[in-house]
Amino acid sequence: MVVGMRFQGFVDRFNSCALALRDSRRFGAAVSRRLTIVSYVGRRSGKEFQTPVAYKRQGGTVLIAVQMPDAKKWWRNFEGEGYPLALELDGRKQSGHAVARRDGRSRVLVTVTLD
């Protein structure tokens, strides 16, 4: 439990720093090309969540490779048939449908089809 709390504290600090860089005048444009904010409503909790993630855009598709997926829970909302979400891209919110797939190993890829 203590290790999990320490890891979550690290993640929270990292996310805060990433968001500060993304919002900065000096680095914001460069960071925003690789970092977005995912907004979604939890399937079980009904609460709204936001988390910064690295992404790669290919036309109307956004790919998010989840780093250390076993230590994170957010992507599990998108397993199976997937679930709607919103991303901040090009300075505005865009909605889409995300599907999370785990490969045979421990990697998880979330594929977002933009509306």
Backbone as JSON, one array per atom type, in Angstrom:
{
  "sequence": "MVVGMRFQGFVDRFNSCALALRDSRRFGAAVSRRLTIVSYVGRRSGKEFQTPVAYKRQGGTVLIAVQMPDAKKWWRNFEGEGYPLALELDGRKQSGHAVARRDGRSRVLVTVTLD",
  "N": [[0.82, -1.19, 0.0], [1.92, 1.28, 0.8], [3.9, 1.61, -1.14], [2.32, 1.9, -3.42], [1.04, 4.3, -2.78], [3.22, 6.03, -2.75], [4.03, 5.84, -5.42], [1.75, 6.92, -6.67], [1.89, 9.51, -5.68], [4.24, 10.36, -6.95], [3.37, 10.22, -9.62], [1.33, 12.13, -9.6], [2.83, 14.49, -9.09], [4.48, 14.46, -11.38], [2.53, 14.71, -13.42], [1.55, 17.26, -12.81], [3.8, 18.85, -13.34], [4.1, 18.31, -16.09], [1.73, 19.39, -17.11], [2.13, 22.06, -16.43], [4.31, 22.7, -18.06], [3.08, 22.32, -20.54], [1.24, 24.38, -20.52], [2.84, 26.6, -20.52], [4.26, 29.63, -21.87], [6.69, 29.55, -23.18], [7.35, 26.79, -23.7], [4.98, 25.58, -24.35], [3.75, 25.23, -26.99], [5.43, 23.35, -28.25], [5.34, 21.18, -26.45], [2.62, 20.57, -26.48], [2.27, 19.32, -28.9], [2.83, 16.7, -28.44], [1.68, 16.01, -26.05], [-1.42, 15.61, -24.52], [-4.61, 16.26, -22.97], [-6.69, 13.95, -21.57], [-10.11, 13.62, -21.17], [-12.74, 12.15, -19.42], [-15.63, 10.25, -18.34], [-15.85, 8.23, -15.57], [-16.67, 4.8, -15.83], [-17.74, 3.25, -13.73], [-17.76, 4.94, -11.46], [-18.92, 7.33, -12.31], [-17.81, 9.79, -12.14], [-16.07, 12.7, -13.37], [-12.96, 12.68, -15.01], [-9.62, 13.82, -15.61], [-6.61, 13.46, -17.35], [-3.2, 13.89, -18.18], [-1.64, 12.76, -21.16], [0.77, 11.22, -23.32], [0.72, 11.32, -26.86], [0.1, 10.24, -30.27], [-0.76, 11.42, -33.37], [-2.64, 10.4, -36.16], [-4.05, 11.46, -38.74], [-7.49, 11.21, -38.48], [-7.27, 9.7, -36.24], [-6.1, 9.0, -32.99], [-3.37, 7.83, -31.19], [-2.53, 6.32, -28.16], [-0.03, 5.21, -26.24], [0.06, 3.41, -23.43], [2.04, 3.9, -20.69], [3.56, 1.78, -18.35], [1.13, 0.19, -17.74], [-0.04, -1.58, -15.85], [0.16, -0.28, -13.47], [-1.63, 1.71, -13.62], [-5.01, 2.9, -13.9], [-6.81, 4.31, -15.49], [-7.08, 3.75, -18.28], [-8.55, 1.43, -18.39], [-11.22, 1.97, -18.51], [-11.78, 1.97, -21.16], [-11.7, -0.52, -22.25], [-12.81, -3.5, -24.03], [-15.67, -2.79, -25.85], [-15.07, -0.16, -25.88], [-15.25, 3.41, -25.1], [-16.63, 6.73, -24.79], [-14.69, 9.8, -24.98], [-12.9, 12.89, -24.46], [-10.43, 14.94, -26.0], [-7.81, 17.35, -25.77], [-6.87, 18.99, -28.48], [-4.99, 20.8, -30.82], [-5.56, 23.19, -29.5], [-8.24, 23.02, -28.81], [-11.14, 21.25, -27.52], [-11.8, 17.96, -28.54], [-14.07, 15.45, -29.34], [-14.31, 11.87, -29.11], [-14.12, 8.29, -29.69], [-12.79, 5.83, -27.71], [-10.76, 2.89, -27.64], [-9.26, 0.43, -25.75], [-6.57, -1.81, -26.03], [-4.8, -4.64, -25.05], [-1.7, -6.03, -25.75], [-0.18, -9.28, -26.3], [1.77, -9.18, -24.39], [2.76, -6.94, -21.89], [1.93, -4.5, -22.83], [-0.2, -1.69, -23.55], [-2.4, -0.22, -25.81], [-4.25, 2.57, -26.55], [-6.66, 3.39, -28.77], [-8.02, 6.1, -30.35], [-10.78, 7.16, -32.1], [-11.56, 10.0, -33.7], [-14.44, 12.15, -33.54]],
  "CA": [[0.0, 0.0, 0.0], [2.8, 2.43, 0.88], [4.55, 1.76, -2.45], [1.3, 2.44, -4.31], [0.84, 5.71, -2.43], [4.41, 6.76, -3.2], [3.96, 5.91, -6.88], [0.7, 7.87, -7.03], [2.43, 10.84, -5.4], [5.16, 10.66, -8.04], [2.56, 10.45, -10.83], [0.66, 13.42, -9.44], [3.84, 15.54, -9.29], [4.88, 14.44, -12.79], [1.43, 15.27, -14.19], [1.52, 18.7, -12.55], [4.91, 19.45, -14.09], [3.79, 18.17, -17.52], [0.69, 20.37, -17.42], [2.73, 23.39, -16.34], [5.08, 22.88, -19.31], [2.13, 22.42, -21.66], [0.58, 25.68, -20.44], [3.81, 27.69, -20.51], [4.44, 30.37, -23.13], [7.95, 29.17, -23.81], [7.39, 25.4, -24.15], [3.63, 25.08, -24.56], [3.47, 24.78, -28.36], [6.19, 22.12, -28.52], [4.84, 20.1, -25.59], [1.25, 20.24, -26.89], [2.31, 18.43, -30.07], [3.01, 15.32, -27.97], [0.99, 15.8, -24.78], [-2.79, 16.08, -24.51], [-5.36, 15.95, -21.76], [-7.83, 13.06, -21.81], [-11.23, 13.84, -20.25], [-13.73, 11.08, -19.55], [-16.44, 9.96, -17.16], [-15.58, 6.86, -15.14], [-17.8, 3.9, -16.05], [-18.34, 2.82, -12.46], [-17.93, 6.04, -10.5], [-19.7, 8.44, -12.85], [-17.06, 11.03, -11.93], [-15.27, 13.16, -14.5], [-11.53, 12.63, -14.78], [-8.71, 14.36, -16.63], [-5.23, 13.03, -17.15], [-2.33, 14.17, -19.32], [-1.04, 11.58, -21.79], [1.51, 11.4, -24.57], [-0.08, 10.78, -27.96], [0.56, 10.36, -31.65], [-1.96, 11.61, -34.21], [-2.58, 9.94, -37.55], [-5.31, 11.88, -39.34], [-8.61, 11.22, -37.56], [-7.02, 8.71, -35.19], [-5.08, 9.35, -31.99], [-2.83, 6.64, -30.53], [-1.95, 6.57, -26.84], [0.65, 4.04, -25.68], [0.0, 3.57, -21.96], [3.27, 3.5, -20.03], [3.33, 1.07, -17.09], [-0.33, 0.07, -17.63], [-0.49, -2.3, -14.65], [0.18, 0.65, -12.35], [-2.63, 2.75, -13.89], [-6.36, 2.38, -14.05], [-7.66, 5.12, -16.36], [-7.29, 3.15, -19.6], [-9.47, 0.29, -18.28], [-12.55, 2.45, -18.9], [-11.91, 1.89, -22.61], [-11.58, -1.92, -22.68], [-13.99, -4.06, -24.68], [-16.22, -2.0, -26.96], [-14.59, 1.2, -25.78], [-16.03, 4.37, -24.35], [-16.34, 8.08, -25.29], [-13.8, 10.69, -24.25], [-12.54, 14.14, -25.14], [-9.0, 15.26, -25.99], [-7.46, 18.72, -26.16], [-6.0, 18.95, -29.66], [-4.96, 22.06, -31.57], [-6.13, 24.26, -28.7], [-9.67, 22.87, -28.54], [-11.58, 19.91, -27.14], [-12.38, 17.15, -29.59], [-14.62, 14.22, -28.79], [-14.0, 10.66, -29.86], [-14.42, 7.0, -29.08], [-11.51, 5.18, -27.42], [-10.75, 1.45, -27.37], [-7.97, -0.01, -25.21], [-6.22, -3.19, -26.33], [-3.55, -5.12, -24.47], [-1.1, -7.06, -26.6], [0.12, -10.5, -25.56], [2.68, -8.85, -23.29], [2.19, -5.99, -20.91], [1.7, -3.19, -23.44], [-1.58, -1.3, -23.81], [-2.57, 0.86, -26.77], [-5.6, 3.14, -26.62], [-6.89, 3.99, -30.09], [-9.15, 7.04, -30.32], [-11.32, 7.6, -33.37], [-12.16, 11.3, -33.46], [-15.76, 12.41, -34.15]],
  "C": [[0.86, 1.26, 0.0], [3.48, 2.68, -0.47], [3.57, 2.36, -3.44], [1.05, 3.92, -4.06], [2.02, 6.55, -2.89], [4.39, 6.92, -4.71], [2.92, 6.93, -7.3], [1.16, 9.29, -6.76], [3.39, 11.29, -6.49], [4.39, 11.01, -9.31], [1.88, 11.81, -10.75], [1.63, 14.59, -9.66], [4.27, 15.62, -10.75], [3.8, 15.08, -13.65], [1.34, 16.78, -14.01], [2.6, 19.43, -13.34], [4.62, 19.43, -15.6], [2.75, 19.21, -17.93], [1.24, 21.79, -17.37], [3.55, 23.68, -17.59], [4.14, 23.09, -20.49], [1.46, 23.79, -21.68], [1.54, 26.87, -20.51], [3.92, 28.36, -21.88], [5.66, 29.87, -23.9], [7.89, 27.77, -24.43], [6.04, 24.83, -24.58], [3.36, 24.51, -25.95], [4.18, 23.46, -28.66], [5.64, 20.95, -27.71], [3.45, 19.64, -26.04], [1.21, 19.34, -28.12], [2.42, 16.96, -29.67], [2.22, 14.99, -26.7], [-0.41, 16.4, -24.87], [-3.43, 15.74, -23.17], [-6.57, 15.12, -22.17], [-8.88, 13.36, -20.75], [-12.27, 12.75, -20.5], [-14.51, 10.94, -18.24], [-16.2, 8.5, -16.81], [-16.83, 5.99, -15.29], [-18.51, 3.53, -14.75], [-18.67, 3.99, -11.55], [-18.86, 7.13, -10.99], [-19.03, 9.78, -12.68], [-16.29, 11.39, -13.19], [-13.8, 13.19, -14.11], [-10.8, 13.3, -15.92], [-7.32, 13.87, -16.31], [-4.41, 13.39, -18.38], [-1.71, 12.87, -19.84], [-0.25, 11.99, -23.02], [0.69, 10.74, -25.68], [0.64, 10.95, -29.3], [-0.69, 10.43, -32.52], [-1.68, 11.14, -35.62], [-3.92, 10.26, -38.19], [-6.4, 11.98, -38.29], [-8.48, 10.22, -36.43], [-5.92, 9.21, -34.27], [-4.68, 8.06, -31.29], [-2.18, 7.04, -29.21], [-1.36, 5.27, -26.33], [0.73, 4.25, -24.17], [1.3, 3.03, -21.36], [2.94, 2.89, -18.68], [1.83, 0.85, -16.83], [-0.82, -0.65, -16.38], [-0.51, -1.42, -13.42], [-0.87, 1.75, -12.51], [-3.98, 2.12, -14.13], [-7.17, 3.09, -15.12], [-8.0, 4.43, -17.67], [-8.29, 2.0, -19.57], [-10.92, 0.69, -18.59], [-12.82, 2.22, -20.38], [-11.73, 0.47, -23.15], [-12.88, -2.37, -23.35], [-14.41, -3.23, -25.87], [-15.76, -0.55, -26.94], [-15.58, 2.11, -25.09], [-15.7, 5.77, -24.88], [-15.39, 8.84, -24.37], [-13.65, 11.97, -25.02], [-11.04, 14.35, -24.98], [-8.84, 16.73, -26.33], [-6.43, 18.63, -27.29], [-6.11, 20.28, -30.4], [-5.68, 23.18, -30.83], [-7.62, 24.15, -28.45], [-9.99, 21.44, -28.18], [-12.19, 19.22, -28.35], [-12.88, 15.85, -28.97], [-14.26, 13.04, -29.69], [-14.41, 9.42, -29.09], [-13.09, 6.25, -28.93], [-11.71, 3.7, -27.14], [-9.35, 1.08, -26.91], [-7.77, -1.48, -25.53], [-4.86, -3.5, -25.71], [-2.99, -6.16, -25.43], [-0.77, -8.28, -25.73], [1.06, -10.28, -24.39], [2.02, -7.86, -22.38], [1.93, -4.6, -21.51], [0.21, -2.96, -23.7], [-1.56, -0.13, -24.77], [-4.03, 1.29, -26.75], [-5.71, 3.85, -27.96], [-8.16, 4.82, -30.03], [-9.52, 7.39, -31.75], [-12.06, 8.89, -33.11], [-13.49, 11.43, -34.18], [-15.64, 13.43, -35.26]]
}
